[in-house]
Amino acid sequence: MGSCDAPGLMPVETAIEKMLTVVQPISKTSTLPLAETLGRVLAADLKSPINVPPFANSAMDGYALKRADLEKQETLTLSGQSFAGTPFSGTCQPGQCIRIMTGAELPEGTDTVVMQEETESQGDQIRFLAKPQAGDNVRPVGDDIKLGEVVVAQGTRITARELPLFASLGIADIPVFERPKVAFFSTGDELRPLGEPLAAGQIYDSNRYGIRALLDKFGCEVLDLGIIPDDPTQLDAAFTKATSEADVLITSGGVSVGEADYTKDILAQQGDVGFWKIAMKPGKPFAFGKIKDTWFCGLPGNPVSAMLTLYQIVQPMLAKLSGHSQYQPPQRLPAVASTVFKKRPGRTDFQRGIYHVNEQGQIEVKTTGNQGSGAFSSMHQANCLVILEQERGKVQPGEIVTIEPFHASLY
């Protein structure tokens, strides 16, 4: 991978496309007990080993009968009962019916269920007030899932929706892809760990906590290398450790144009720079490349910039690396601006906003106010991103904008 020679700043969509073009999924797989697979990515199509339901059963509480019998008479003799887990053991004879509960196995000799509300009973004589169609209120064998059918495709990330499905099929062990191992650290002499007093010019390192939270949500295995000062020797050692242990290295800080920003220099010495600087606000100083077999993503140092570039640009790459071929980016919706959104043409803006649905059913969105890349309180206040196109300028109230409601990974 060579350096990006395109003039100017790279559009966000181009940056994502370039990353997805060169990154290939991790091929290593393992088989895990079902209870341990939440958030993992399925490594093979999962086929049903059984029919669901495995037997024809009732969709209603009522009476099972042979539909043809109702052509001859409207009253049948009750000759037994079928409950879920305790089916009727005999055969229903002509002129007879069987009391049946929802989910119970359809007795031999019957093909239809009449709901109890459409009957009258006197002792063992059941009068049917309606004539159903043959097969009414019966769930046939394999009505939900058929034997051998692919129920979940390879590349699906397993959620709470899939776990009970697999359990209902009796599948105890699940093939999954190995999770991407992601090493990360923050850089900067000004950063201090939590719990230590701040000296003049120092700030607490907050980026690692946001990065760790998102990586956990993305389903990655994480390796936190802490805070690395602006020292070439220590940075070089951190790079060496990360590239020997991880599939991806993510740094925050050190990729801008400051004199003490050594990260980009070390990347250029040890590996290849795919591109540097994108047309995104906040988040312009974003670097992507590769060192040996490890992908590198250099996030900006400002807290909002680091979070947004990880969420918008790195997340799709990590999804592909994990084998998550069913990944869909967060949903975007049109909304009416209810406040001014300040912007200059040149970069795609990801501003923090608060949206709601008004009385007319329209989505309205307002700004959180301060959109500075260091104003992280705006992320807490917001419930969406307002995405303003690269060449768009200032937005006035009443104009249509695109919003991206916060995905579950940001909650």
Sequence and secondary structure as in RCSB ss.txt:
>XXXX:A:sequence
MGSCDAPGLMPVETAIEKMLTVVQPISKTSTLPLAETLGRVLAADLKSPINVPPFANSAMDGYALKRADLEKQET
LTLSGQSFAGTPFSGTCQPGQCIRIMTGAELPEGTDTVVMQEETESQGDQIRFLAKPQAGDNVRPVGDDIKLGEV
VVAQGTRITARELPLFASLGIADIPVFERPKVAFFSTGDELRPLGEPLAAGQIYDSNRYGIRALLDKFGCEVLDL
GIIPDDPTQLDAAFTKATSEADVLITSGGVSVGEADYTKDILAQQGDVGFWKIAMKPGKPFAFGKIKDTWFCGLP
GNPVSAMLTLYQIVQPMLAKLSGHSQYQPPQRLPAVASTVFKKRPGRTDFQRGIYHVNEQGQIEVKTTGNQGSGA
FSSMHQANCLVILEQERGKVQPGEIVTIEPFHASLY
>XXXX:A:secstr
      SS B HHHHHHHHHHH      EEEEEGGG TT BBSS EE SS BSSS EESSSEEEE GGGGGT SE
EEEEEEEBTTB   SB  TTEEEEE TT B  BT  EEEEGGGEEEETTEEEES    TTTTEE TTSSB TT E
EE TT B  TTHHHHHHHTT  EEEEE   EEEEEEE TTEE TTS   TT EE  HHHHHHHHHHHHT EEEEE
EEE S HHHHHHHHHHHHHH SEEEEES  SS TT  HHHHHHHHSEEEEE BSEES    EEEEETTEEEEEE 
SSHHHHHHHIIIIIHHHHHHHTT TT      EEEEESS B   TTSEEEEEEEEEE TTS EEEEE S   TT 
THHHHH SEEEEE TT   B TT EEEEEE  GGG 
